[in-house]
């Protein structure tokens, strides 16, 4: 494992108990689905909030629980941050990528919140998980709508499956009451 990537891998909990990488990119869809069932700790990290033509930074925060359950048609997720049951879909056609935000956002985050966000790109995630050249990490998606104390929220969650113990991606939410849009890096672990 490349030296600069190892601290990120350890901080994200991407290594199995044996200390060896788990190769999620080589599992079949059925094996992967079975391995994801169960309880997850959700940690939402650094992000942005945009409304009225302005974008502001959001500090790391927001933790909660989620559970992935089997259904008659596949998998669903239940969570305490977005009450309800939401279908979980494997993305096979339109793949998404993660890119680091602009340098300005990275620097402003460190200046405003005293922390530099740890953001892993799609290529780094595949390298951390031990994928061979040309192999892609499995991706899952869920979306829905829930009533928050601030009003109605439409949300989407895009996750790279790193292993049966770790997923990493983006949480995106449209806040109807304020006409805003929030995005956060999210890490699911167990």
N, C-alpha and C positions, 0 to 999 in steps of 0.2 A: 504494500500500500504506500502510495506516495506520502512523504513526510508531512507536507502541508495539509493533506486531506485527513490524516489520522485524527488530529484533534477535533475536526468537525464530525467525523464518524462517531467518535466516542461521545461527544456532547449530544448528538442526536440519538444515541442508543442504537446504532445501526449494526452492531456486532452481536452475534449470537453468544450464548453463555460460554461456548468453547473458545471465544475470541476470534473465530474464523468468520469470514463474511458469509452471509446467507444469500444464496443465488435465486432471488425471487424471479429474475428474468428468465429462468429456465423451467419454471413450474408450469404445468398445464393450467388452463383456466379452472378446471374442476378442482385440482389440488389446491390452487390458490384460494378459491372461494371457501373451501373447507377450513383452510388455515386462518382465515380472517374472522370467523365466527367467534364472538365473545366480547368481553369488556375492554374498553379502550380509555386511556387518559388523553384528553384533548388539551393542548397548550397552544393558544393563539399568541403569536409573537408580534413583532413590529409591523406597522402598516401605515396606510394613508386614508384620509377621509376627504372627499371632494364634494363641494356644493357651492352654488352661486359663483361658478367660475374660478374658485380657489381650491387649492389642495393643501391640507395640513397633515402633519405627521401624527401618528398614534403610537404611544409607547407600547412595549410588550405588556401583555396582561391577558385577562380572560382565560381561565382554565375551567374545565368541566369534564363530564363523563359522557361516553357514548357506548352504545352496544350494537354490534352487528349481528343480525339474526337471519336464519334461513326463512324463506317464504316459498310458496308454491311455484313462483316464477323465478326465483334466484335469491338475492340478498336484499335486506333493507337495513337502515340504520335508525336507531332511536337515540335521542340525546337530550340532556337537560338544558342545553343552551338554546335549542330550537325544538320545543316540545312537539311531539308528533312522530309518526313513522314515515320514513322517506325511502323510496326505491333507490338501491345502489346499483349502478350500471358499470360494466367494464367497457372502457373506451378502446376500440380497436381500429376504427377508421380515422377520424379526425383527431390526431394526437395533439396534445398541448405541450408547451415548453415553459420552463421557468428561466427568467433572466433576472440578473441583479438590477435593482432600481438605479436611477441616475446617481452619479457621484454626489450631486447636490443633496439628494435625499439621504444618502449614507452619511455624509458629513454633518448635515443638520441633525440627524438622529443622534449622533454622538454628542453634538454640541448641546442640544436641548434636553436630552434624557440621560446623558452620561453613559450611553451604551452604544456600541457599534453593532448593528444588526448582523446576525449570522445568517446569511442567505446562501443557499446551495443552488447552483444552476442545474438544469436537466442533465448536462454532460457530466458534471461532478457527481450527481446522484447515481448515475449509471456506473461510474467508476468506483464509487464507494461501495455499491452493492455487488461489485464483482462481475458485472456484465461483460461479456466478450464484445469485441468490435462488431458493430452491426446489430447487437441485441438491444432491445429497448425494455425499460422497466414497465411492468404492468401499471396501467392507470385506471382509476375508478372515479366515478362522478355521482354526485347526488345534488338535488335541488329541491326547493320547496318554499313555503310561505308560513310565517308564524306571527303572532301578535306579541310584540315586545312592550315594555313599559313606555318606550318612546313612540310607539305606533307600529304599523304594519311593516314587515321586513320580508323582501324576496331574497333568498340566498342561493348560492351555488358553492359547492366544495369540489375542488379538483385535487386528487391525491395520487402521488407516485407510491406504489407499494414497494417499499425497500426490503421488507421481510415480513414474516408472520408476526413480528413484534414491533414494527415501525413503519409509519407512513408519513409522507411529507408533501406539502403542497400549498395551495392558496384557498382562502375563504373569501368570498366576495358577497357583499350584501347591498341591496338597494333599500334605502330608508325613505319610505313614502312620506312621512310627516314633514321631513326637512328637505326632501328632494335631493338627498345626498347619496353618495356611493362610497362604501368602505371596502378596503381590501387589506387582508392580513396574511402573513405567512402562518401556516398551521402545522403542528407536529402531533401525530397520534402515536401513542406508545403504550406498551403493557409489559 
